[in-house]
Amino acid sequence: MASPDDARARSDADLGAAASALLGDRRLIIATNRGPVTFVAGADGSVRPRRGSGGLVTALGQVGHHVPVTWVAAAMSEGDRRAAADPKLLRAAAGGERGVQLRFASVERAVYEAAYNVIANPFLWFLQHQMWNLPERPVIDAGVMRAWERGYVPLNEAFARAILAQARGDRTPRIMLHDYHLYCAAEPIRRARPKAVISHFTHIPWPPSSIWQTIAPAIREGIAMGLLANDVVGFQTERYAHNFLRMVESFVPDAKVDYDAWTVRRRRRTTHVRHYPISIDVDATRRVADSPRSRRRADQLLGGSRERLLVRVDRLEPSKNILRGFLAYETLLQRQPRLRGRISFLAFLVPSRTGLREYGDYGRKVQDVVDGINARFGRSGWRPVQIFYENDYAQALAGLSVADVVLINPLVDGMNLVAKEAVLVSRRDAALVLSETAGAFDQMADGVLPVAPADVVGTADALAVALAMPVDERRRRLALLRRGVEREDITWWLRRQLEDLAELAG
Amino acid sequence: MASPDDARARSDADLGAAASALLGDRRLIIATNRGPVTFVAGADGSVRPRRGSGGLVTALGQVGHHVPVTWVAAAMSEGDRRAAADPKLLRAAAGGERGVQLRFASVERAVYEAAYNVIANPFLWFLQHQMWNLPERPVIDAGVMRAWERGYVPLNEAFARAILAQARGDRTPRIMLHDYHLYCAAEPIRRARPKAVISHFTHIPWPPSSIWQTIAPAIREGIAMGLLANDVVGFQTERYAHNFLRMVESFVPDAKVDYDAWTVRRRRRTTHVRHYPISIDVDATRRVADSPRSRRRADQLLGGSRERLLVRVDRLEPSKNILRGFLAYETLLQRQPRLRGRISFLAFLVPSRTGLREYGDYGRKVQDVVDGINARFGRSGWRPVQIFYENDYAQALAGLSVADVVLINPLVDGMNLVAKEAVLVSRRDAALVLSETAGAFDQMADGVLPVAPADVVGTADALAVALAMPVDERRRRLALLRRGVEREDITWWLRRQLEDLAELAG
């Protein structure tokens, strides 16, 4: 059997080969809203770079290790807008990113705010996560339509211009667009470079047509037709890809959808609709989990206690279904009195979009439910739920590493990387309870205990089964899951896309 | 060209022929939650029959004009439960219904309450109309699971027993089950009579799998497998039928779905999945609209006024999207000052489930928005919105008959019969603004102005277009729609189902 290092080297070589096949002597152009570096304007007039974080940035940063990359991001701040016009600053900042050249798509602040704070974040995110009380929200009023027409669309056009500026002299540039901020960028690129090779990948869920059907035709058609200007449109799961095909069939009359070939034919062009489940950087995740700080924290969390540990790690937001997770735990404690005093629920909750009213309201409800459980069951020396409300990745991995059971019950989730991290860092043969509605479920179904997110009773039952599961069975499942995560890692995600694009570029 | 009377006679004859082909010398057994007659227990110990109302009862009552029908309904009240055991009472009560024999499926009050007030009405209705704020509702707790297991399922079994009692001695009874109260009745019937010919028709929307995926597996699988015990499963639209096929594929592992043939094969049985858009009784609707009372009311509503009339008729409930309808009207008044004083919005809102908190809250929000519009734009002698909050069918038809524009913008709707009534009774060549998400849209798309329900700006635009539409165009569209409603009426709906069943019964 090959050693993990051999496998890693081979996987890296495969990625390099796919990249070369696609690019020749070109640079790969990647576009995302948030870039690998952001600039902070100081009060003294200076502008200083700061490295970005987040899964997407980490994932895409890797490509630079294998091929030269030009990365176009939105100028999100005043600092970014100033850096956009200062090649020296950009060059200096990109120095930290191997193989990466940095560029900004820059629009006026008001335009960006409309695109980001009216359309992308509150509107598209909520829509695609089905997080609305539909009888009342959304209300597509004049403000929303204006933000679409004068914010989102112009921002996408600015991206297209910035990308085209990097593709000067190349009739067939290779371009990867990312996520729900950039549904309309391919079309203006395609107009200028009919033979460009362009892909778009959506990181969040793609809901069924009945959801798109509730919103303004100009927006849903703009999104569908915008995406059809790509050669490849990628999603996290087969179901999301299918939902996209159905959406196109519903709203783009001159498109011909082939459900077997997974293609859309429109105006003599073919768009391939694929799914590429994203994953984590296995080595990097292990490195953090094995760091002295994370190890130390793990020992502290474990303490000398003989309690079983139930753990969750999530951004504190409604789609993560945190409320029902605690209700299920409450049901469990109520049904199994012998668990009281012998189990702790450690919830690592990362602050998220704290400015949004819906998030604030949700956070307060979560706190109320937790207070209720601690008041009802807690006693001196035993606190049923402990909340860690901070952004501390090493601590969160430490929590996952010592868990007996990890609860991941999102209402809906593009992928959910916590499930994959938990598998990788577990040191106590954790059993995973996972929502069927998480994208990750498609790859992990055979090794987890499935739950339907609204099913509080079913979730309590699954927790009980997980806690009672013999160690051999837990170990067997975890080994199965771990092999999957190691095999289908972030390199695999990227390579498959590059290979598909190379094949199309012929 | 044939006269309408000729067409009517032919249509009746076709229905009679289909019924005879299906039944031979049998009675057709129909099962619904609410029957054509209900019984009221008096304080003096007496039990008095009262005729039921509602579209379904009217529609199915017609079958009795053509063939002998045994109608099994739930004993909903104490009076019903007593009548259930009193053949004389039942016989006397059924006298008013041509050809109809009346029977009750009777369960203990607590069982019925659980089925009706925990599962069917708040749970399935809300789920299938996507009326939830999903991050918080539904919560499937022990109470819901108990109501499913000890309420809904036993009620369905009681229906099966009552139906089988009527099918004594018949190895192949013909049975039509109706709506979301009876998803699980076919299975116990099938066990006792493997060769019975059974259909089920769902009158409300069938949401996509991503919605079913959020709820407890025992419930969604119970529903899917329960329905597969029928020979024919009918829905209002092709999209709902498709959603059902997808649901079966997702949740019933041993079922084989054929999307081209619209069939499901499971355990050596085939279920045919069809769509039969329901409609209205054309003659009966016209009779009410032409009644002196309705005519008089129409004249009063019209008054001597030279105002344009915008009209809506709806049960006051969240799925009807009444709030956004008023917001669109407000946008219209704001954008077109010359309309002020020259248009009235008459809203005929029928009280509905006033005991449900969600409905009460929604009603208050509607009132607030209306008060806001009247305060903002109203002036002496002109009230922009008038609400008629009562259950008065003749008055509602009167309102529709004098409308210049009818607004029907539900968030989602199984069919929406108001759209069809409006077409039939209009005396002023009304233009219709209709949600794409109403089942009726599939049949009426060519003659209406379409709107997406959350699109307030688009709805305001559609109202403006409707108000500005030349009378010739309005007349042309209305004639087109009217021909459709006359052709595809309630008799047509029923006949197609009987024909399909007759073909299967061979």
Contacts between the chains, C-beta under 8 A, distances in Angstrom:
chain1	res1	chain2	res2	distance
A	130	B	134	5.7
A	130	B	210	7.2
A	131	B	134	6.7
A	131	B	135	5.8
A	132	B	133	7.3
A	133	B	132	7.3
A	133	B	133	3.6
A	134	B	130	5.7
A	134	B	131	6.7
A	134	B	411	5.7
A	134	B	454	7.6
A	135	B	131	5.8
A	135	B	318	3.5
A	135	B	319	6.9
A	135	B	321	7.0
A	135	B	323	7.3
A	135	B	362	6.5
A	135	B	411	6.2
A	136	B	318	7.9
A	136	B	323	6.6
A	136	B	365	7.5
A	137	B	454	8.0
A	138	B	454	5.3
A	139	B	324	6.5
A	139	B	327	6.5
A	139	B	454	6.8
A	139	B	456	5.5
A	140	B	452	7.9
A	140	B	454	5.3
A	140	B	455	4.7
A	140	B	456	5.6
A	140	B	457	6.0
A	140	B	458	7.2
A	141	B	327	7.3
A	141	B	331	7.2
A	141	B	456	5.1
A	141	B	457	6.1
A	142	B	331	7.1
A	142	B	457	5.7
A	144	B	457	7.7
A	145	B	457	5.1
A	207	B	210	6.6
A	208	B	208	3.7
A	208	B	209	7.7
A	208	B	210	5.6
A	209	B	208	7.6
A	209	B	239	8.0
A	210	B	130	7.2
A	210	B	207	6.6
A	210	B	208	5.6
A	210	B	239	7.8
A	210	B	412	7.2
A	210	B	437	7.2
A	213	B	436	5.8
A	213	B	437	5.4
A	213	B	452	6.4
A	214	B	411	6.9
A	214	B	437	6.6
A	214	B	452	5.8
A	214	B	453	5.2
A	214	B	454	4.4
A	214	B	455	7.9
A	215	B	452	5.7
A	215	B	454	5.4
A	215	B	455	6.3
A	216	B	452	5.8
A	216	B	454	7.6
A	216	B	455	4.2
A	216	B	457	6.9
A	216	B	458	5.3
A	217	B	452	6.1
A	217	B	455	7.4
A	217	B	458	6.8
A	218	B	458	8.0
A	220	B	452	7.8
A	239	B	210	7.8
A	318	B	135	3.5
A	318	B	136	7.9
A	319	B	135	6.9
A	321	B	135	7.0
A	323	B	135	7.3
A	323	B	136	6.6
A	324	B	139	6.5
A	327	B	139	6.4
A	327	B	141	7.3
A	331	B	141	7.2
A	331	B	142	7.1
A	362	B	135	6.5
A	365	B	136	7.5
A	411	B	134	5.7
A	411	B	135	6.2
A	411	B	214	6.9
A	412	B	210	7.2
A	436	B	213	5.8
A	437	B	210	7.1
A	437	B	213	5.4
A	437	B	214	6.6
A	452	B	140	7.9
A	452	B	213	6.4
A	452	B	214	5.9
A	452	B	215	5.7
A	452	B	216	5.8
A	452	B	217	6.1
A	452	B	220	7.8
A	453	B	214	5.2
A	454	B	134	7.6
A	454	B	137	7.9
A	454	B	138	5.3
A	454	B	139	6.8
A	454	B	140	5.3
A	454	B	214	4.4
A	454	B	215	5.4
A	454	B	216	7.6
A	455	B	140	4.7
A	455	B	214	7.9
A	455	B	215	6.3
A	455	B	216	4.2
A	455	B	217	7.4
A	456	B	139	5.5
A	456	B	140	5.6
A	456	B	141	5.1
A	457	B	140	6.0
A	457	B	141	6.1
A	457	B	142	5.7
A	457	B	144	7.7
A	457	B	145	5.1
A	457	B	216	6.8
A	458	B	140	7.2
A	458	B	216	5.3
A	458	B	217	6.8
A	458	B	218	8.0
